[in-house]
Amino acid sequence: MSNTPNTPATSSPPPEDTNAKGSARAQRRGTRFVFIDTEATGLDHERHELTEVSWIVRFEDGRQEERRFFPTHTTDGADADALELTHYDQKIAPQDKTAASEWLTLFLEDAKDAVLVGAVPDFDAKHLERMCRKLGLKPTWDHHLLDVETLAMPLISPGPEAPRSLAKTCAALGIPHDKDQAHGALYDALQAMRVFDKVWEILARLRADGAPLPPPVSRETPRSKPATSADTTTAPPTEASTTATDTTTATQTTALPGGGPTTTP
């Protein structure tokens, strides 16, 4: 006999709350970040398969947890260069493999409304989206992706240029980079996190020292009303200031959009 209570035939499920996701996000304090990296048997998202998936989730309260999985896969049609680059035979082949139904489910929980951060994270996101489609799941992460190689450019480049590799970005920021560990998913995810934290550390120090940077703009500040410090507030013009003989020159203060998160140990 079933213990499930009878449900009237005329009942219908409650209407979907289309604002639920937005409401849950609004109730959070801070932003969840997932520092992600994947390795694969090649660069073609349709033909090649994931061989390693690693991420560090930084929760809104500052807690961090590392995850590392070697997905079940084959090397059919693998690119020999990709296998060599990731030291496949030595570092990946001997590892126990995990089904996508296990590691992807955990990832989607960790990445709920999170910003994915990495070195060229769209490569990783495309693989993850493909795996979601195969399992009939939906991506849970925010649509914004944050590439640390691009994030660091204003601090390390003399002018506009293409983003540098993760290794060169680390070198420019003074972050040690071990080429023997590079192209391992967990190591590269950790390096992406270190670049991310270093950029915000530098910016925080420059602002604290009174460097000539525009003040950050709070996320809650309307775009039409950029945040300004008290000493830059301009008093309303007087009648005298609007006469033809007035020689006062007005200046415009431009505020930098966005602000960096507080880095926790």
N, C-alpha and C positions, 0 to 999 in steps of 0.2 A: 504494500500500500504506500502510496506516495504521501509524504508529509508536506508537500507544497500546497499552500492555501489556494483555494479556487479563486480565479480571477473572472469577474463578470465579462461576458462576451462583448459588451458594449464599451469596455474601458479602452483607452488608447494611451500610448506613452506620452509623457509630458513634452511640450514643445522644447526643442533644443535651445539652450541658452547661448545665443551667438556671442554674448559678451563675456562668457565664462572665462575664456582664455585671457582676454584683456583684463578682466577683473582680478584674476589670480596674479597676473604679472604686476598689476598696479599695487597689490598688497605687499609685494616683495620690497625689501630694502636692499638696494644695490643691484648688481648685475652678476649673473652666473656666467662664468667663462669655462669653456672646455678647450684645452690646448691639445690639438689632435695631429696625428701623423699616421699615414698608412704606407705600406710597401706592397708592391704588386709584381706580377710576372711580366709586366710591360706597361706601356703608356696608353694603350687602347682600352677604354672603359668597357667596350662591348666584348672584346675577345680575351682580355687578360684578367687574371683573378687576384684577389687580395691574398697576401701571404702573411702579413703582420698588421695588426691594428692596435695602437696604443693611444691613451689619452690621460690627461690629468684634469680632473674636474675641480674647479675652485668654486665652492658654494658661496652663497650670498653672505654667510657669516664668517667667511675667511677660511673655513676648513678645506683641506685638499686631500684628494685620494687619487692614487695612480692605478691605472688598469692596463693590462697587456695581454693580448690574445694572438694566437696563431690560427687563423681561420682554416677550416677544412677546405682544401683546394686541390687542383691538379696543376701540372706544369705543361699541359697540352698547349702547344703554340706559344710557349714562353719565349721571351726575348732573352737571348744568351747574355747580352750586356746587362740587363736588369738583374738577372740571377747573380752575375759576378759582382755587380755594384753592391748588392745587399748581402754578399757572402752567403748565398742561399744554402749551399751544401754544408757549411760549417755552423751557421747560426740559426737557420730556419728549418731545414729538413729534419733534424733530430728532435724537434720540439713536439710535444703533444698538441694535437689539433682540437679546435673547438668549433662546434656547429654554429652557424649564424643565428639560429633560433635562440641560442644562449647569449652570445656576446652582444648581438645587436639589440636584444631586448634590454640589456643592462645599459648599453650606450644611450638608447632612446630615453631611458629614465634619467640618466645623468645629464643629458643634453636638453631637457625640457625647458624651452624658452631661453636657452643659453646662446651666447655668441661663440661661434667656433673660431678659434685662433690658431694660426699655424703659418708655415712657410708655403705659400701658394695653396691655401686651404680649399680652393675650389676643386682641385684635383681629388682631395680626400672626400669632399662633400658629394661629388658626382658618383664616386664608388659607393658611398653610404646610401645615396638615393637609389642607386641601382639595386642594392641589396634589399632595401625597403620594398621596392616594387616586386622583387622575386618572392618575398615572404608575405606580401599583401599588407605591409605596414606603412604608416605615414611618418615622414620626418617630423621631429618634435622641436628642432632647433630654430632659432631666430633666422630670418632670411638675410640678415647682415653677416657677412664673413669678414674677418679681420686678418689681413696679411701683414705679418711683422716686418717683412722685408720692405714693404711700402711704408709702414708706420715709421720706421727709423730714418727714412730718406732725408727729411728736413734737418736732422741732427748730424748727418754724416756726409751729405752731398753738398758741394759748392754751388750747385744749381740743378735745374731739372735734368734728370737722367733716368734710365731704366733701373728698376730695382736690382739690387745685388743678390748674390746667392746667400744662403743662410750662413755659410762659413765666412764669407767676406763681411757680412753684416756683423757677425759676432766679433770678428777681428777689429772692425772699425770702432766698435763700442767697448773694446777691451775685455770681451768675454772669452775665456779659454774655450777652444774648440778642438776636440780629439778626432782626427780624421779616421782613426781606426774604429771608432764607435759611430761615426756619421753614417747615415742611411740605415740605421736601425730605428724603427718607429718610435720606441720609447725615448731614446736619446734625442732624436730630432724634435719630438714633442716637448721635452724638457728644455732644449735649446731655444725653441720658439717662445716658451714661457719666460726664459731668462732675458731674451731680447725685449719682450713686452714689458717686463718689470723694470728693466734698465732704462728704457725710454721714459717711462713715467717717473722714475727716480730722478733722472736728469732734469726733466721739466719741473718737478717739484722743487728741486734745489735751486734752479735758476729763478723761479718765481719767489722763493723765500729770500734769495739774495737781492731782490729788487732788480733783476735783469729786465731789459726793455722788451718784455713780452706783453701782449694784450692780456687783460684779465680773463680767466675762464668764464664761460657762461653756464649757469646751472641748467640742468635739463628741464626744470620747471619754469624757467624764465621764458616768457613769450618772445618769439623771434623779433617782434617789432619793438621790444624793449630790452635791448642787450644790457647785461649786467655791467655796471661801472662803479668805480670806487667813489667815495664821498668827495674826495678832493677834485674829481673831474666833473662834478655836477655843475651844469651851467644854469645860472639864474635867468629867469624870464627877461626878455629884452625890455628896456625902458624906452620911453619916448625919445630921449636924447640919443640912445644908441641906434635909433632907426633913422636919424636925420642924414641928409646928404653929406654933411661934413664929418660924419663918424668914420674913423679910420681903423676901428677894431676889426681884426680878421677872425672869423669863426673857424674853429678847427673841428674835425670830425674824429671821434674815437671809434675804432673798429674793434669789436670783441671777437675772440677766437671761439668758434662753435665747439661745444663738447668739453668735457673735462675728464681727466684720468681718474681711474678708481684708486682707492687707497690700497697700497700693497701691504699685505700681511706676511709675516715670516712664514 
